[in-house]
Amino acid sequence: MASATSLPPHLQRYVVDQDYGSYTPRDQSVWRHVMKRLKSHLEGRAHPTYLRGLDETGIGLDEIPRLETMNEKLAKLGWSCVGVRGFIPPAVFTEMQARCILAIAADIRSHKTIMYTPAPDIIHESAGHAPIIADAAYASYLKTVGEVGFKAIASAEDRALFEGIRNLSVVKEDPLATADDVQHAQNRLDAAAKSVRYVSESTRASRLYWWTAEYGMVGTVEQPRLYGAGLLSSIGEAQHCLTPEVRKLPLTVECANTAYDITRMQPQLFVAKDFKHLNDVLSDFKHSLAYIRGGDYGLDEALRSRAVNHLVLRKRGGEAIKSADKSAGAIEVTGEVREVHRAGKDTGPGLTASVIELAGPTMISTNGKCTEIPKRIDAVVLIGSERLPERGRFSMRLASGVEASGYVVDGPEVVDFRVWLHGRPVAVSTWAYVAVAEAIPSVAGGPADPQRWDEYFGPLDSFTAGNSENLARQRKADELPRELASLYSEVRTMRASKKTGQQGTLLGEKDRARLGQILEDSKKFGEETLLRDEVNELLQAN
């Protein structure tokens, strides 16, 4: 089990301190209000693991959980959690999940969006995702779906879309955002969505995740139970999803082809028979991806992505590799696939390619660990069974019709590099990393060694952890008048002392009179229905 402190730096940069003291008294009431209503509504409607899972993962009803407490509980299940700010890049989220780490958005929704918020918050991430991990089959699914999402190939437009979604969610949660701010953010997201050229593997993987881990139901279509985090953490969704307005469909791998809108409640949901069914669907899905299929399919997927990916190579004398999951000793080349030259005949298993060009910067690695200093040069993969010399001048002809020559500086680095295909020159870079391989059994998204790539070239995204979300959190605190915050705190103290028996099991007349005064004082702050609900609950319990 990985922990926050053991995370590599390229993931650590997204981790933030929970800063528990910055939660306002009203934030604590938001948590309690949502959790109280959800528990009442979900009894008998959620998967049976949900209620025991709350306790097993350190989540109580009365106050926002502390992540250190959650980690103590999660450790017994082989998991852990870290605090993050809002949306984090999909590759970061999925890599953490593949490491059995839950990324918990440390912020909490506004009292104005208490029924439903499209933004990640601690209610959704902790009370939604964590409890069902207590089921071993589901925990296995969550880990594996993270691995699959991490290896899926994303397009360049996917990144722009993520930035647009993240920006809109932050603006909507900012109490000082103007209507013009919201419209600008929406227009930005709309423009990013229109720029999408095709549905990428990463998009399909995110859809599978959405319709299962986020909005999944389990059981029968006629009598489904809730297990998806979006359903378990939203009062509005938890109520809406069981109405006839929402279509219930049997879960199949086709759900990965169904788009969703993160800003509204879902018009249809998919129902798995059980959690084993989830893993079966995931197995079907992952065998459609380039990291399993490799060959021409994988190269074509990487070529159209216009993004950084890595090729897993099988060299001469290497053990047959069926997929990236069985790539012992495999060499990987990371870069952006820029050109694929075809030989006009089969050149290897599932291949007609003979020369593959990757635009720099590039990196050479073995089993996910960088073995050469990454450089801002191109890389070229030649398909064949020949070998380059360790150093010095070479000239070779491959069975695919490729001829190549150059001078090996050291390892895969070649200068004065020339390539011909069927006698015609191929305009490759004359200074490049060069590899010769018999097959390409896998093509996967992102760099093979994300940490080393990050060290040399920086992150692939433009994410700045915490700036905009911190601003929204501060504005929420500034918006809460000090007197109103004091009233929330007073009511919370009263409830806590009543529960611990410091004032007995019943409120005294003095306390009841004070609660009546708090109700009266709350009127100067408008409706403030959340505070009134808290007071009335205490009064009605006595």
Secondary structure, 3 states (H helix, E strand, C coil): CCCHHHCCHHHHCCCCCCCHHHCCHHHHHHHHHHHHHHHHHHCCCECCHHHHHHHHCCCCCCCCCCHHHHHHHHHHHCCEEEEECCCCCHHHHHHHHHCCEEEEECCCCCHHHCCCCCCCCHHHHHHHCCHHHHCHHHHHHHHHHHHHHHHCCCCHHHHHHHHHHHHHHHHHHCCCCCHHHHHHHHHHHHHHHHCCCCCCHHHHHHHHHHHHHHCCEEECCCCEEECCHHHHCCHHHHHHCCCCCCEEEECCHHHHHCCCCCCCCCCEEEEECCHHHHHHHHHHHHCCCHHHHCHHHHHHHHHHHCCCEEEEEECCCCCCCCCHHHCCCCEEEEEEEEEEEECCCCCECCECEEEEEEEEEEEEEECCEECCCCECCEEEEEECCCCCCCCEEEEEECCCCEEEEEEEEECCEEEEEEEEECCEEECCCCCEEEEEECEEEEEEECCCCHHHHHHHHCCCCCCCCCHHHHHHHHHHHHHCCHHHHHHHHHHHHHHHHHHHCCCCCCCCHHHHHHHHHHHHHHHHHCCCHHHHHHHHHHHHCC
